Amino acid sequence: MELVLVPIAVALIGGPVMWFLSRFDKRNTEQHGQSIALLTEVRDDMKTVRRRLDKHIDWHAHQSEE
């Protein structure tokens, strides 16, 4: 009889615990998606700053030649 009760007890305890952990994992996945979107935006902004800085440095280089 005890051999039958152990798997039932494990299922009754483990089932809700696994359900809770899976809910937490879904929220974490959403947060990762938001983080990736923000990092992509930052990367694009950095590319813009790099291009502007390169143009500004070129401008100064041409000013010293004149």
LOPA-270693 format. One record per atom (N, C-alpha, C): z, y, x. Coordinates in steps of 0.2 Angstrom, whole numbers, plus 5000, padded with zeros to 4 digits. Example, Ala and Ser with C-alpha at 12.3 -4.5 7.8 and 13.67 -1.06 7.14 Angstrom:
<balums>
BALUM    w    v    u
BALUM 5039 4972 5066
BALUM 5039 4978 5062
BALUM 5039 4984 5066
BALUM 5035 4989 5064
BALUM 5036 4995 5068
BALUM 5039 5000 5064
</balums>
This chain:
<balums>
BALUM    w    v    u
BALUM 5000 4994 5004
BALUM 5000 5000 5000
BALUM 5000 5006 5004
BALUM 5004 5006 5010
BALUM 5004 5012 5014
BALUM 4997 5014 5017
BALUM 4993 5009 5019
BALUM 4987 5010 5022
BALUM 4982 5013 5017
BALUM 4983 5013 5011
BALUM 4979 5017 5006
BALUM 4982 5024 5005
BALUM 4988 5025 5006
BALUM 4991 5032 5005
BALUM 4989 5036 5011
BALUM 4989 5034 5017
BALUM 4987 5038 5022
BALUM 4981 5042 5022
BALUM 4975 5038 5020
BALUM 4969 5042 5020
BALUM 4969 5047 5014
BALUM 4972 5045 5009
BALUM 4973 5050 5003
BALUM 4976 5056 5005
BALUM 4982 5055 5008
BALUM 4986 5061 5011
BALUM 4982 5065 5015
BALUM 4978 5062 5020
BALUM 4974 5066 5024
BALUM 4969 5070 5021
BALUM 4966 5067 5016
BALUM 4961 5070 5012
BALUM 4963 5076 5008
BALUM 4969 5075 5005
BALUM 4972 5080 5001
BALUM 4975 5086 5005
BALUM 4977 5085 5011
BALUM 4979 5090 5016
BALUM 4973 5093 5019
BALUM 4969 5089 5022
BALUM 4963 5091 5026
BALUM 4958 5095 5022
BALUM 4957 5093 5016
BALUM 4951 5096 5012
BALUM 4952 5103 5011
BALUM 4958 5105 5009
BALUM 4959 5113 5008
BALUM 4959 5116 5014
BALUM 4962 5113 5020
BALUM 4962 5117 5026
BALUM 4954 5118 5029
BALUM 4950 5113 5028
BALUM 4943 5113 5030
BALUM 4940 5118 5026
BALUM 4941 5119 5019
BALUM 4938 5124 5015
BALUM 4940 5131 5017
BALUM 4946 5132 5019
BALUM 4948 5138 5021
BALUM 4945 5140 5028
BALUM 4945 5135 5032
BALUM 4941 5137 5039
BALUM 4934 5138 5038
BALUM 4931 5135 5033
BALUM 4923 5136 5032
BALUM 4922 5143 5030
BALUM 4927 5145 5025
BALUM 4926 5152 5023
BALUM 4927 5157 5028
BALUM 4932 5156 5033
BALUM 4933 5161 5038
BALUM 4927 5161 5043
BALUM 4924 5155 5044
BALUM 4918 5155 5048
BALUM 4912 5159 5045
BALUM 4911 5159 5039
BALUM 4906 5163 5036
BALUM 4907 5170 5037
BALUM 4913 5172 5036
BALUM 4914 5179 5037
BALUM 4913 5181 5044
BALUM 4914 5177 5049
BALUM 4913 5178 5056
BALUM 4906 5178 5057
BALUM 4902 5174 5054
BALUM 4895 5174 5055
BALUM 4892 5181 5053
BALUM 4894 5183 5047
BALUM 4892 5190 5045
BALUM 4894 5195 5050
BALUM 4900 5195 5053
BALUM 4902 5200 5058
BALUM 4897 5200 5064
BALUM 4895 5194 5066
BALUM 4891 5193 5071
BALUM 4884 5196 5070
BALUM 4882 5195 5064
BALUM 4875 5198 5062
BALUM 4876 5206 5062
BALUM 4881 5209 5060
BALUM 4882 5216 5060
BALUM 4882 5218 5067
BALUM 4886 5215 5071
BALUM 4886 5217 5078
BALUM 4879 5216 5082
BALUM 4875 5211 5080
BALUM 4869 5211 5083
BALUM 4865 5217 5081
BALUM 4865 5219 5075
BALUM 4861 5225 5072
BALUM 4864 5231 5076
BALUM 4870 5232 5077
BALUM 4872 5238 5081
BALUM 4870 5238 5088
BALUM 4871 5232 5091
BALUM 4868 5232 5098
BALUM 4861 5233 5099
BALUM 4857 5231 5094
BALUM 4850 5233 5094
BALUM 4849 5240 5093
BALUM 4853 5243 5089
BALUM 4852 5251 5088
BALUM 4854 5254 5095
BALUM 4859 5252 5098
BALUM 4862 5255 5104
BALUM 4856 5254 5110
BALUM 4853 5248 5110
BALUM 4848 5247 5115
BALUM 4842 5251 5114
BALUM 4840 5252 5108
BALUM 4835 5257 5106
BALUM 4836 5264 5108
BALUM 4843 5266 5107
BALUM 4845 5273 5109
BALUM 4845 5274 5116
BALUM 4847 5268 5120
BALUM 4847 5269 5127
BALUM 4840 5269 5130
BALUM 4835 5266 5127
BALUM 4828 5267 5129
BALUM 4826 5274 5128
BALUM 4827 5277 5123
BALUM 4826 5284 5122
BALUM 4829 5288 5127
BALUM 4835 5287 5128
BALUM 4838 5292 5133
BALUM 4835 5290 5140
BALUM 4833 5284 5142
BALUM 4830 5283 5148
BALUM 4824 5286 5149
BALUM 4820 5286 5143
BALUM 4813 5290 5144
BALUM 4814 5297 5145
BALUM 4819 5300 5141
BALUM 4820 5307 5141
BALUM 4822 5309 5148
BALUM 4827 5305 5151
BALUM 4829 5306 5158
BALUM 4824 5306 5163
BALUM 4820 5301 5162
BALUM 4814 5300 5167
BALUM 4809 5306 5167
BALUM 4808 5309 5161
BALUM 4804 5315 5160
BALUM 4807 5321 5163
BALUM 4814 5321 5162
BALUM 4817 5327 5165
BALUM 4817 5327 5173
BALUM 4818 5321 5175
BALUM 4818 5320 5183
BALUM 4811 5322 5185
BALUM 4806 5319 5182
BALUM 4799 5321 5184
BALUM 4798 5328 5184
BALUM 4801 5332 5179
BALUM 4800 5339 5178
BALUM 4803 5342 5184
BALUM 4809 5340 5186
BALUM 4813 5343 5192
BALUM 4809 5342 5198
BALUM 4806 5336 5199
BALUM 4802 5334 5205
BALUM 4796 5339 5205
BALUM 4793 5340 5200
BALUM 4787 5344 5200
BALUM 4789 5352 5201
BALUM 4794 5354 5199
BALUM 4797 5361 5200
BALUM 4798 5362 5208
BALUM 4800 5357 5211
BALUM 4802 5358 5218
BALUM 4795 5358 5222
BALUM 4790 5355 5220
BALUM 4784 5355 5223
BALUM 4780 5362 5223
BALUM 4782 5366 5218
BALUM 4778 5372 5217
BALUM 4781 5378 5221
</balums>
